[in-house]
């Protein structure tokens, strides 16, 4: 079991409706040591991949993405959400249905912050149906850039996002993949992942 799976079992709370609450370390309060370990884990899994920009979506992806930007020494861009798009003139706009809020959001990035020379690593906290990830991919493609990888902290493997993104050929790395969870028993089963070499989780940021 990896550090994130252990953390989820220790501090996560399963809610009715297939929702995992991780407010105590990721979605409200941020446990910096845990997200630092995530950043090193993504860096290790995407070793050899050329990245010149990290892209995420507000709000909870920002903390992890910021540490990734630090490790790669590249800019970090976060897509913004709004219910309306006043004008698309100065921005790339896509749409995503929010699994947690049950509504469609416009998702946008101002044009200067994505370009055709970008090799983008997409980072997010959760992957469920893949709506947010597909919107981010769409924004990168509208700018003419390339998606070189997608790094997710927690993938809900029983939902379609991961399956679709892998079938589309994206390099997707999820640190913890939930195979099933039971809110009444408060139990979670994780998908077995290939063993990775030990990471020194006490490393300080470079
Ligand atoms: P997707 O767009 O892949 O359907 O859903 C991913 C987004 O929905 C994430 O950015 C995250 O904010 C939210 N999300 C989906 N499922 C969960 C969940 O079980 N717990 C939490 N905390 N957020 C979730």
Boltz pocket constraint, residues with backbone or C-beta under 6 A from the ligand:
constraints:
  - pocket:
      binder: B
      contacts: [[A, 18], [A, 19], [A, 20], [A, 21], [A, 22], [A, 27], [A, 60], [A, 96], [A, 97], [A, 98], [A, 99], [A, 100], [A, 124], [A, 125], [A, 126], [A, 127], [A, 128], [A, 129], [A, 130], [A, 131], [A, 132], [A, 133], [A, 156], [A, 161]]
      max_distance: 6.0
